[in-house]
Amino acid sequence: VNHAKRDLHSVLIQKLY
């Protein structure tokens, strides 16, 4: 159940970049 957290982090990183 650590997929949603990874997805959220990915989106945040992409938005930051």
C-alpha positions in Angstrom: 0.0 0.0 0.0 2.9 2.3 -0.8 1.9 3.0 -4.3 -0.3 6.0 -3.7 2.4 7.7 -1.7 4.9 7.1 -4.5 2.5 8.4 -7.1 1.8 11.5 -5.0 5.6 12.1 -4.6 6.1 11.7 -8.3 3.5 14.3 -9.1 4.9 16.7 -6.6 8.4 16.3 -8.0 7.2 16.7 -11.6 5.3 19.9 -10.6 8.4 21.2 -8.9 10.5 20.5 -11.9 
